[in-house]
Amino acid sequence: MAGNGRAWLVEAGLPARAGVGLKAEHYHAILDQRPDIGFFEIHAENYMGAGGPPHAYLSAIRDAYPISLHGVGLSIGALGPLDGAHLSRLRQVAERYEPGLFSEHLAWSTHDTAYYNDLLPVPYDRETLDRVCDHIDQVQEALGRRMLLENPSTYVAFEQSSMSELDFLREVVSRTGCGLLLDVNNVYVSAVNHQTSPEAYLDAFPFEAVGEIHLGGHAPDTDDEGGPLLIDAHDRAVDEAVWALYERVIERVGQVPTLVEWDNDVPEWSVLYGQAQAAEAIMASVSRSRRHAASA
């Protein structure tokens, strides 16, 4: 359902606080400690089974905290049609846990019957735009809720691209009514890899469409010519450069639900919780500065 008439879409939202990705390693700590945290985000594909311990733990956590649902397997940018069975399972997870937000990646990870572990980039041209918009329309109609589309981390640029990434995202939002998930780490990774300015990218970002922010860690590497290359690894703490960009964003838009991703080499709970507290501290500091400026 493109264009107008989206009153049927569920837009529950999340508290404008920091959250973290829910990991099995932390189930017990969360239920024992009941930490003061804004929300937890789950990868939909981890909960597409019918039952078992993961659902038991998630149900207990969902009773106490808001949930954000993040997909990694829809392959929104793929050449072929969406997987109907996968979309049906996704809908069942959404109906079961009633997430405040649902998001997916501007990427592809399937081709015919092949499934890849990587989220691969798309060219920014009219053909890809039409296909991505059609897929997002199908997802939103199937789920009955607005979807947030995440900006990618990229390592290569396509010669066939006929528009910028930001123009592509604006067009998708305009045509589908979806929102955007702003991944600040992805912005920084892509900017370093393509030798562009992350600040300029963010200054031009369509913030009016942003429903959630992601932060995460990246791994330094080098390209074939010995130049700097960053990998969106999600295996370490948020980099100081990314924290600085995040503060720049919050100064621009105010408090927004913010998720800290840490998917590999997962640390103990206290470390991940500390990252969420750091994000909340930035939001609180910016809020205080705004109030002070308003009262001056």
Residue pairs with C-beta under 8 A, 6 or more apart in sequence:
1 137
1 140
1 141
2 133
2 134
2 137
2 175
2 176
2 177
3 175
3 177
6 140
6 146
6 177
8 144
9 140
9 144
9 145
9 146
9 177
10 143
10 144
10 145
10 146
11 145
11 146
12 98
12 99
12 100
12 101
13 100
13 101
13 211
13 257
14 38
14 39
14 66
14 68
14 100
14 101
14 212
14 257
15 38
15 39
15 66
15 257
16 38
16 254
16 255
16 256
16 257
16 283
17 37
17 38
17 39
17 255
17 257
17 258
17 280
17 283
18 37
18 38
18 257
18 258
18 259
18 260
18 276
18 277
18 279
18 280
18 283
19 37
19 38
19 39
19 40
19 41
19 66
19 68
19 257
19 258
19 259
19 260
19 276
20 37
20 40
20 41
20 259
20 260
20 262
20 272
20 273
20 275
20 276
21 40
21 41
21 42
21 43
21 70
21 259
21 260
21 261
21 262
21 263
22 30
22 40
22 41
22 42
22 58
22 61
23 262
23 263
23 266
23 272
24 54
24 57
25 266
25 269
26 266
26 269
26 272
27 57
27 61
29 268
29 269
30 40
30 61
30 269
31 57
31 60
31 61
33 269
34 64
35 273
37 65
37 273
37 276
38 66
38 257
38 258
38 276
38 280
39 65
39 66
39 67
39 68
39 100
39 257
39 259
40 61
40 65
40 66
40 67
40 68
41 67
41 68
41 69
41 70
41 259
41 261
42 58
42 67
42 68
42 69
42 70
42 97
42 99
43 70
43 71
43 72
44 69
44 70
44 71
44 72
44 73
44 90
44 93
44 94
45 71
45 72
45 73
46 54
47 54
47 55
47 58
47 93
47 97
48 89
48 90
48 92
48 93
49 55
58 67
58 97
61 67
62 97
66 99
66 100
67 97
67 98
67 99
67 100
68 99
68 100
68 101
68 102
68 103
68 212
68 257
68 259
69 93
69 94
69 97
69 99
69 101
69 102
69 103
70 102
70 103
70 104
70 259
71 90
71 102
71 103
71 104
71 105
72 104
72 105
72 109
72 119
73 86
73 109
73 115
74 82
74 83
74 86
74 87
74 90
74 104
74 135
74 139
75 82
75 83
75 107
75 108
75 109
75 110
76 82
76 104
76 105
76 106
76 107
76 108
76 132
76 135
76 136
76 139
76 149
77 106
77 107
77 108
77 120
77 121
77 122
77 128
77 131
77 132
77 135
78 108
78 109
78 110
78 111
78 135
79 108
79 111
79 131
80 110
80 111
80 112
82 135
82 138
82 139
83 110
87 138
87 139
87 142
88 142
90 139
90 142
90 143
91 142
91 143
94 102
94 143
94 145
100 257
101 148
101 211
101 212
101 257
102 143
102 145
102 146
102 147
102 148
103 147
103 148
103 149
103 150
103 181
103 211
103 212
104 139
104 147
104 148
104 149
104 150
105 119
105 149
105 150
105 152
106 122
106 132
106 149
106 150
106 151
106 152
106 169
106 172
107 119
107 120
107 121
107 122
107 152
108 119
108 120
108 122
109 115
109 116
109 117
109 118
109 119
109 120
110 116
119 152
121 152
121 154
121 155
121 156
121 158
122 128
122 132
122 158
123 158
123 160
123 161
124 158
124 161
124 162
124 163
124 164
124 165
124 167
124 168
125 158
125 160
125 161
125 162
125 163
126 162
128 168
129 163
129 168
129 171
129 172
129 175
132 172
133 171
133 172
133 175
133 176
136 147
136 149
136 172
136 176
136 178
137 176
139 147
140 146
140 147
140 176
140 177
140 178
146 177
146 178
146 179
146 211
147 178
147 179
148 178
148 179
148 180
148 181
148 211
148 212
149 169
149 172
149 173
149 178
149 179
149 180
149 181
150 180
150 181
150 182
150 183
150 186
150 214
151 165
151 169
151 180
151 181
151 182
151 183
151 186
151 187
152 165
152 186
152 190
153 183
153 185
153 186
153 189
153 190
153 193
153 218
153 230
153 232
154 189
154 190
154 193
154 194
155 193
155 229
157 194
163 171
166 201
166 204
166 205
166 206
169 180
169 206
169 209
170 206
172 178
173 179
173 180
173 206
173 209
178 209
179 209
179 210
179 211
180 206
180 209
180 210
180 211
181 210
181 211
181 212
181 213
181 214
182 205
182 207
182 210
182 212
182 213
182 214
182 249
183 213
183 214
183 215
183 216
184 202
184 213
184 214
184 215
184 242
184 245
184 246
184 249
185 214
185 215
185 216
185 217
185 218
185 232
185 238
185 239
185 242
185 261
186 214
186 232
187 198
187 201
187 202
187 245
188 198
188 218
188 230
188 239
188 241
188 242
188 245
189 218
189 230
189 231
189 232
190 196
190 198
190 201
191 197
191 198
191 201
192 198
192 228
192 229
192 230
193 223
193 228
193 229
193 230
198 245
199 245
199 248
202 245
202 248
202 249
202 252
207 249
207 252
207 253
210 253
210 256
211 256
211 257
212 256
212 257
212 258
212 259
213 246
213 249
213 256
213 257
213 258
213 259
214 258
214 259
214 260
214 261
215 238
215 242
215 243
215 246
215 258
215 259
215 260
215 261
215 275
215 279
216 232
216 234
216 238
216 242
216 260
216 261
216 262
216 263
217 233
217 234
217 235
217 236
217 237
217 238
217 239
217 262
218 230
218 231
218 232
218 233
218 236
218 239
218 242
219 230
219 231
219 233
219 235
219 236
220 228
220 229
220 230
220 231
221 229
221 230
221 231
222 228
222 229
223 229
233 264
234 261
234 262
234 263
234 264
235 262
235 263
235 264
235 265
236 262
236 265
237 262
237 271
237 275
238 246
238 260
238 275
238 278
243 278
243 282
246 258
246 279
246 282
247 282
247 285
247 286
249 256
250 256
250 282
250 283
250 286
251 286
251 289
254 286
254 287
254 290
255 283
255 286
255 287
258 279
258 283
260 272
260 275
260 276
260 279
262 272
262 275
266 272
